[in-house]
Amino acid sequence: MKIKIIYASESGTTKYVAETMQKHLQSAGHTADLHFVNKDGFNPELQGYDLLLFGSPTYDLGLAQSEMM
């Protein structure tokens, strides 16, 4: 399965989780690509992926980071 992990991170925790997920998915035989919106921008390539995963830190009352909205 071809998987895209799209995430935002401020302190690095969500980045760590995304990279850990990528390693586990790859070790299970999947293709897993990362898209870090803070660095790579807001328009990830979505064509050709079987599954999209999103990760974002939350603040205050569970609000997602502004880059993920």
N, CA, C and O atoms as a MOPAC input file, in Angstrom:
PM7 MOZYME 1SCF
protein

 N      0.84600 1    -1.16900 1     0.00000 1
 C      0.00000 1     0.00000 1     0.00000 1
 C      0.89300 1     1.23400 1     0.00000 1
 O      1.93000 1     1.25700 1     0.66300 1
 N      0.49100 1     2.25300 1    -0.73900 1
 C      1.22800 1     3.51700 1    -0.79800 1
 C      0.52100 1     4.53300 1     0.10700 1
 O     -0.65500 1     4.84400 1    -0.08000 1
 N      1.27000 1     5.04000 1     1.08700 1
 C      0.68600 1     5.87300 1     2.14100 1
 C      1.40900 1     7.21000 1     2.20400 1
 O      2.63500 1     7.26200 1     2.11100 1
 N      0.65400 1     8.28600 1     2.36200 1
 C      1.22200 1     9.62700 1     2.55800 1
 C      0.86900 1    10.07800 1     3.96600 1
 O     -0.29600 1    10.04500 1     4.36600 1
 N      1.88600 1    10.50100 1     4.71900 1
 C      1.69400 1    11.03000 1     6.06700 1
 C      1.91700 1    12.53800 1     5.98900 1
 O      3.03300 1    12.99500 1     5.73900 1
 N      0.86100 1    13.30000 1     6.20100 1
 C      0.90000 1    14.75900 1     6.11900 1
 C      0.81000 1    15.28100 1     7.55200 1
 O     -0.12500 1    14.95200 1     8.28200 1
 N      1.78600 1    16.09400 1     7.94700 1
 C      1.79700 1    16.51300 1     9.34700 1
 C      2.38700 1    17.90500 1     9.52100 1
 O      3.11300 1    18.40600 1     8.66200 1
 N      2.05800 1    18.51300 1    10.65200 1
 C      2.63400 1    19.78100 1    11.09600 1
 C      3.19900 1    19.53400 1    12.48800 1
 O      2.71200 1    18.67600 1    13.22400 1
 N      4.22700 1    20.29200 1    12.83800 1
 C      4.84800 1    20.10100 1    14.14600 1
 C      5.54500 1    21.38200 1    14.56200 1
 O      6.21200 1    22.02200 1    13.74800 1
 N      5.39800 1    21.75600 1    15.80700 1
 C      6.09000 1    22.92900 1    16.34100 1
 C      7.25200 1    22.50800 1    17.22900 1
 O      8.38100 1    22.95700 1    17.02900 1
 N      6.98900 1    21.66300 1    18.19400 1
 C      8.03400 1    21.28000 1    19.14900 1
 C      8.81100 1    20.03900 1    18.71700 1
 O      9.85700 1    19.72800 1    19.28700 1
 N      8.30100 1    19.32800 1    17.70700 1
 C      8.98400 1    18.14000 1    17.21400 1
 C      8.32600 1    16.82800 1    17.59600 1
 O      8.70100 1    15.78000 1    17.07100 1
 N      7.35800 1    16.85900 1    18.49300 1
 C      6.72000 1    15.61800 1    18.92500 1
 C      5.91500 1    14.97700 1    17.79600 1
 O      6.01500 1    13.77000 1    17.57600 1
 N      5.12700 1    15.76400 1    17.08600 1
 C      4.33400 1    15.20900 1    15.98000 1
 C      5.25000 1    14.72600 1    14.86400 1
 O      4.94800 1    13.72900 1    14.20900 1
 N      6.36200 1    15.41400 1    14.63700 1
 C      7.34500 1    14.96400 1    13.64600 1
 C      7.90700 1    13.60500 1    14.05000 1
 O      8.03900 1    12.71200 1    13.21300 1
 N      8.23300 1    13.44800 1    15.31000 1
 C      8.74000 1    12.16700 1    15.81200 1
 C      7.71900 1    11.05000 1    15.58000 1
 O      8.07700 1     9.96000 1    15.13300 1
 N      6.45000 1    11.32500 1    15.88400 1
 C      5.39800 1    10.32400 1    15.69900 1
 C      5.24600 1     9.98500 1    14.21400 1
 O      5.11700 1     8.81300 1    13.86200 1
 N      5.26000 1    10.99200 1    13.34400 1
 C      5.13100 1    10.74700 1    11.90000 1
 C      6.28700 1     9.89600 1    11.38300 1
 O      6.07400 1     8.96300 1    10.60900 1
 N      7.50900 1    10.21400 1    11.80700 1
 C      8.67600 1     9.44700 1    11.36600 1
 C      8.64900 1     8.01900 1    11.91300 1
 O      9.05700 1     7.08100 1    11.22700 1
 N      8.17300 1     7.85800 1    13.14000 1
 C      8.05100 1     6.52100 1    13.72900 1
 C      7.00800 1     5.69900 1    12.97500 1
 O      7.22800 1     4.52100 1    12.69400 1
 N      5.87800 1     6.31700 1    12.65000 1
 C      4.84900 1     5.62900 1    11.86400 1
 C      5.40400 1     5.22300 1    10.50400 1
 O      5.15800 1     4.11200 1    10.03600 1
 N      6.15600 1     6.12800 1     9.86800 1
 C      6.74400 1     5.82200 1     8.56800 1
 C      7.64600 1     4.58900 1     8.65300 1
 O      7.55300 1     3.69900 1     7.80800 1
 N      8.50700 1     4.52800 1     9.65100 1
 C      9.41600 1     3.38700 1     9.80700 1
 C      8.64800 1     2.08000 1    10.00300 1
 O      8.99000 1     1.06000 1     9.40400 1
 N      7.61000 1     2.11100 1    10.84000 1
 C      6.81800 1     0.90800 1    11.08600 1
 C      6.05700 1     0.46700 1     9.83900 1
 O      5.98500 1    -0.72400 1     9.53900 1
 N      5.49500 1     1.42400 1     9.12000 1
 C      4.77800 1     1.08300 1     7.89000 1
 C      5.72200 1     0.50300 1     6.84300 1
 O      5.38400 1    -0.46500 1     6.16100 1
 N      6.90700 1     1.09800 1     6.71800 1
 C      7.88000 1     0.58500 1     5.75700 1
 C      8.36400 1    -0.81100 1     6.13700 1
 O      8.56100 1    -1.66300 1     5.27100 1
 N      8.55600 1    -1.04000 1     7.43800 1
 C      9.00500 1    -2.37200 1     7.86300 1
 C      7.91900 1    -3.43000 1     7.63200 1
 O      8.20900 1    -4.62500 1     7.56600 1
 N      6.65700 1    -2.97200 1     7.51000 1
 C      5.55900 1    -3.89000 1     7.21700 1
 C      5.36100 1    -4.06300 1     5.71000 1
 O      4.43000 1    -4.74200 1     5.27600 1
 N      6.24100 1    -3.44700 1     4.91300 1
 C      6.19100 1    -3.63600 1     3.46800 1
 C      5.45900 1    -2.56300 1     2.69100 1
 O      5.27200 1    -2.70800 1     1.48300 1
 N      5.04000 1    -1.49700 1     3.33800 1
 C      4.32000 1    -0.41400 1     2.67000 1
 C      5.29200 1     0.68000 1     2.22800 1
 O      6.39700 1     0.79800 1     2.75600 1
 N      4.86600 1     1.46200 1     1.26800 1
 C      5.57900 1     2.68600 1     0.91100 1
 C      4.93800 1     3.80600 1     1.71500 1
 O      3.72400 1     3.99900 1     1.64900 1
 N      5.73600 1     4.54200 1     2.47000 1
 C      5.20400 1     5.62200 1     3.30700 1
 C      6.04400 1     6.87200 1     3.09000 1
 O      7.23700 1     6.89300 1     3.39200 1
 N      5.41200 1     7.90400 1     2.56800 1
 C      6.07700 1     9.18300 1     2.30200 1
 C      5.60200 1    10.22900 1     3.28800 1
 O      4.43000 1    10.26400 1     3.66200 1
 N      6.53100 1    11.08500 1     3.70800 1
 C      6.20600 1    12.16200 1     4.64000 1
 C      6.02500 1    13.47700 1     3.88800 1
 O      6.69800 1    13.73300 1     2.89000 1
 N      5.09700 1    14.31300 1     4.38500 1
 C      4.94100 1    15.68300 1     3.89900 1
 C      4.80900 1    16.57500 1     5.12500 1
 O      3.78000 1    16.56900 1     5.80200 1
 N      5.85800 1    17.34300 1     5.40600 1
 C      5.92600 1    18.23300 1     6.56600 1
 C      5.47200 1    19.61600 1     6.11800 1
 O      6.23800 1    20.34100 1     5.48200 1
 N      4.22400 1    19.99500 1     6.44200 1
 C      3.65600 1    21.23300 1     5.90100 1
 C      4.44100 1    22.47000 1     6.32300 1
 O      4.45000 1    23.45400 1     5.58400 1
 N      5.09600 1    22.46100 1     7.47300 1
 C      5.88000 1    23.61300 1     7.90300 1
 C      7.02700 1    23.89400 1     6.93100 1
 O      7.42900 1    25.04500 1     6.75900 1
 N      7.54800 1    22.85100 1     6.30000 1
 C      8.68700 1    22.98900 1     5.39300 1
 C      8.29900 1    22.80000 1     3.92800 1
 O      8.78400 1    23.52100 1     3.05600 1
 N      7.42300 1    21.82900 1     3.66100 1
 C      7.10200 1    21.44300 1     2.28300 1
 C      5.92100 1    22.19900 1     1.68700 1
 O      5.64400 1    22.05500 1     0.49600 1
 N      5.22500 1    22.99500 1     2.47700 1
 C      4.09900 1    23.76900 1     1.96600 1
 C      2.75400 1    23.09900 1     2.17800 1
 O      2.65200 1    22.02500 1     2.77100 1
 N      1.72700 1    23.76700 1     1.67500 1
 C      0.35400 1    23.38000 1     1.97200 1
 C     -0.32500 1    22.53600 1     0.91100 1
 O     -1.49200 1    22.17900 1     1.06800 1
 N      0.36900 1    22.21200 1    -0.15600 1
 C     -0.25300 1    21.46400 1    -1.25000 1
 C      0.48600 1    20.15900 1    -1.53000 1
 O      1.20100 1    20.05200 1    -2.52600 1
 N      0.31800 1    19.17000 1    -0.65900 1
 C      1.00300 1    17.89500 1    -0.89900 1
 C      0.43500 1    17.18400 1    -2.12300 1
 O     -0.74900 1    17.31500 1    -2.43400 1
 N      1.27900 1    16.44000 1    -2.80500 1
 C      0.83200 1    15.61100 1    -3.92400 1
 C      0.04700 1    14.43700 1    -3.35300 1
 O      0.56100 1    13.68400 1    -2.52700 1
 N     -1.19200 1    14.28400 1    -3.79200 1
 C     -2.06400 1    13.24100 1    -3.24500 1
 C     -2.34600 1    12.12300 1    -4.24600 1
 O     -2.79500 1    11.04300 1    -3.86100 1
 N     -2.08600 1    12.37300 1    -5.51500 1
 C     -2.37800 1    11.37700 1    -6.54800 1
 C     -1.53900 1    10.12000 1    -6.33800 1
 O     -0.34600 1    10.19000 1    -6.04200 1
 N     -2.18000 1     8.98600 1    -6.49600 1
 C     -1.48200 1     7.71800 1    -6.45600 1
 C     -1.33900 1     7.10300 1    -5.06900 1
 O     -0.74500 1     6.03500 1    -4.92200 1
 N     -1.87400 1     7.76200 1    -4.06000 1
 C     -1.78700 1     7.21200 1    -2.70400 1
 C     -3.05200 1     6.44800 1    -2.36300 1
 O     -4.15700 1     6.86300 1    -2.71300 1
 N     -2.88100 1     5.32900 1    -1.67800 1
 C     -3.99900 1     4.50400 1    -1.24900 1
 C     -4.58200 1     4.97800 1     0.08100 1
 O     -5.75500 1     4.74700 1     0.37400 1
 N     -3.74900 1     5.64200 1     0.88000 1
 C     -4.16600 1     6.05500 1     2.21900 1
 C     -3.45900 1     7.34600 1     2.58500 1
 O     -2.25900 1     7.49300 1     2.35400 1
 N     -4.21300 1     8.29200 1     3.16300 1
 C     -3.65700 1     9.54900 1     3.66800 1
 C     -3.81300 1     9.57400 1     5.17500 1
 O     -4.89600 1     9.31500 1     5.70100 1
 N     -2.72500 1     9.88600 1     5.87000 1
 C     -2.75100 1    10.03100 1     7.32500 1
 C     -2.37100 1    11.46100 1     7.66400 1
 O     -1.46300 1    12.02600 1     7.05400 1
 N     -3.06400 1    12.05300 1     8.63700 1
 C     -2.80400 1    13.43000 1     9.02700 1
 C     -2.40000 1    13.48100 1    10.49300 1
 O     -2.97400 1    12.78200 1    11.32900 1
 N     -1.40400 1    14.31500 1    10.80000 1
 C     -0.97100 1    14.49200 1    12.17200 1
 C     -0.77600 1    15.95900 1    12.47200 1
 O     -0.21000 1    16.70200 1    11.66900 1
 N     -1.25000 1    16.37500 1    13.64000 1
 C     -1.12300 1    17.76500 1    14.03800 1
 C     -1.10600 1    17.85600 1    15.55300 1
 O     -1.83700 1    17.13500 1    16.23200 1
 N     -0.27100 1    18.74200 1    16.08400 1
 C     -0.37500 1    18.99400 1    17.52300 1
 C     -1.69300 1    19.71400 1    17.80200 1
 O     -2.27000 1    20.33300 1    16.90800 1
 N     -2.15000 1    19.63200 1    19.01200 1
 C     -3.36300 1    20.35600 1    19.39200 1
 C     -3.04900 1    21.31600 1    20.53200 1
 O     -2.14000 1    21.08600 1    21.33000 1
 N     -3.80600 1    22.37300 1    20.58800 1
 C     -3.61100 1    23.42200 1    21.58000 1
 C     -4.94300 1    23.79900 1    22.19700 1
 O     -6.00300 1    23.46500 1    21.66800 1
 N     -4.88000 1    24.49400 1    23.31500 1
 C     -6.05700 1    25.02000 1    24.00300 1
 C     -7.09000 1    23.92400 1    24.21700 1
 O     -6.85600 1    22.98900 1    24.98300 1
 N     -8.21800 1    24.03300 1    23.55200 1
 C     -9.31300 1    23.07600 1    23.74900 1
 C     -9.33800 1    22.04300 1    22.63300 1
 O    -10.41200 1    21.66000 1    22.16900 1
 N     -8.17100 1    21.58800 1    22.20000 1
 C     -8.10000 1    20.57500 1    21.15000 1
 C     -8.04100 1    21.13500 1    19.74400 1
 O     -8.26300 1    20.40300 1    18.78000 1
 N     -7.74600 1    22.42200 1    19.60800 1
 C     -7.65700 1    23.02100 1    18.28200 1
 C     -6.38300 1    22.57100 1    17.58200 1
 O     -5.31700 1    22.50800 1    18.19600 1
 N     -6.49700 1    22.26200 1    16.30300 1
 C     -5.32800 1    21.84700 1    15.51800 1
 C     -4.46300 1    23.05000 1    15.20900 1
 O     -4.93100 1    24.18900 1    15.21000 1
 N     -3.20300 1    22.78500 1    14.94800 1
 C     -2.26900 1    23.82400 1    14.55200 1
 C     -2.80900 1    24.51500 1    13.29700 1
 O     -3.37600 1    23.85300 1    12.42800 1
 N     -2.64100 1    25.83300 1    13.19100 1
 C     -3.24900 1    26.60500 1    12.11600 1
 C     -2.87100 1    26.09600 1    10.72200 1
 O     -3.68900 1    26.17400 1     9.80600 1
 N     -1.64800 1    25.57500 1    10.54000 1
 C     -1.23600 1    25.07400 1     9.23700 1
 C     -2.06200 1    23.88000 1     8.77400 1
 O     -2.10100 1    23.58400 1     7.58000 1
 N     -2.71700 1    23.19800 1     9.69400 1
 C     -3.49400 1    22.00500 1     9.34000 1
 C     -4.98000 1    22.30700 1     9.13800 1
 O     -5.75700 1    21.40200 1     8.83300 1
 N     -5.36800 1    23.53100 1     9.30100 1
 C     -6.78900 1    23.87400 1     9.14700 1
 C     -7.10400 1    24.26000 1     7.73000 1
 O     -8.25100 1    24.57900 1     7.41800 1

